[in-house]
Amino acid sequence: MKQEASKKALLAEITQVGFAVDEMTLYLDTHPYEMEAIDYLTYYVRRKNQLMKEYAYQYGPLTIATADHRQDVWSWALLPMPWNGGDC
Amino acid sequence: MWSYERRLQYPVNIKDTDAKAAQIIISQYGGPDGELGASMRYLSQRFTIPYNEVAGLLTDIGTEELGHFEIIGAIVHQLTRDLSMEEIEKSGFAPYYVDHTLALWPQAAGGVPHNACQYQSKGDPITDLMEDMAAEQKARTTYDNILRMVKDPDVCDVIKFLRAREIVHFQRFGEALRIVQDKLNEKNFYAFNPAFDTCTTKTDNR
């Protein structure tokens, strides 16, 4: 139960940080010389990469790129898909 | 190329099924101003855009729209899972059910199949970006219409997120149009197609 709660909290943080990345990616497409925006996006890209790695190690990878550690089963194949609710 | 992130851009957790709402919302899955058409429009237009930042924007928005296509799919799926035969018949869902059971299939609310004629890829950056701005507004109107008919807060919360994204995309396409116009440096920039005519000023890939 406790593990389920911290899994949800980590995914919620990935959703928030991931959104900051999505939004700023579009902004920088049309403002590629804005230093403040570049620093902002760089921070959130780094944070997202950390969180995605953490999630992969603890609960299974959300991307193939983070499936870079030894696993006893290939959890990418077995994890639930995101459209059933509850998980994100 | 693309790689998949096994998560939704915005969470969808709908507790109650509602086949009537699903039949309306499916229009944003495969309808004329839906997320699939939006994605295919931008991802097709980008090949002839001669400016890197504009081709990049079309790629990134086209990619986000694929994520929205998935979100709409999740909404419709959660609104229709576990439907009883009685609910299917009572809610008017039977004509869809007979062909697709509870699967997702890209169609408009009125049953018209998804169709590439619902969008253009014209090969003129100004024309294409004007269409893209209109497309974002049309999608926003559709979401406004959905919000007038659907009242479940679990559903409306997600629809409001998607509606807000249309407004941001409209803004970004407006900026892209300005970038294109600034690069043309002509007295009458509508006289030329910067992706095709050689008499226009500099582009990134020629």
Chai-1 contact restraints between the chains, C-beta under 6 A:
chainA,res_idxA,chainB,res_idxB,connection_type,confidence,min_distance_angstrom,max_distance_angstrom,comment,restraint_id
A,T25,B,D60,contact,1.0,0.0,6.0,A-B,restraint_1
A,L26,B,D60,contact,1.0,0.0,6.0,A-B,restraint_2
A,L26,B,R172,contact,1.0,0.0,6.0,A-B,restraint_3
A,D29,B,E53,contact,1.0,0.0,6.0,A-B,restraint_4
A,D29,B,G56,contact,1.0,0.0,6.0,A-B,restraint_5
A,D29,B,L57,contact,1.0,0.0,6.0,A-B,restraint_6
A,D29,B,D60,contact,1.0,0.0,6.0,A-B,restraint_7
A,T30,B,R172,contact,1.0,0.0,6.0,A-B,restraint_8
A,T30,B,E175,contact,1.0,0.0,6.0,A-B,restraint_9
A,T30,B,A176,contact,1.0,0.0,6.0,A-B,restraint_10
A,L62,B,E5,contact,1.0,0.0,6.0,A-B,restraint_11
A,L62,B,R6,contact,1.0,0.0,6.0,A-B,restraint_12
A,L62,B,R7,contact,1.0,0.0,6.0,A-B,restraint_13
A,T63,B,E5,contact,1.0,0.0,6.0,A-B,restraint_14
A,P82,B,R6,contact,1.0,0.0,6.0,A-B,restraint_15
A,P82,B,R7,contact,1.0,0.0,6.0,A-B,restraint_16
A,P82,B,L8,contact,1.0,0.0,6.0,A-B,restraint_17
A,W83,B,A74,contact,1.0,0.0,6.0,A-B,restraint_18
A,W83,B,H77,contact,1.0,0.0,6.0,A-B,restraint_19
A,G85,B,N13,contact,1.0,0.0,6.0,A-B,restraint_20
A,G85,B,Q78,contact,1.0,0.0,6.0,A-B,restraint_21
A,C88,B,R7,contact,1.0,0.0,6.0,A-B,restraint_22
A,C88,B,L8,contact,1.0,0.0,6.0,A-B,restraint_23
A,C88,B,P11,contact,1.0,0.0,6.0,A-B,restraint_24
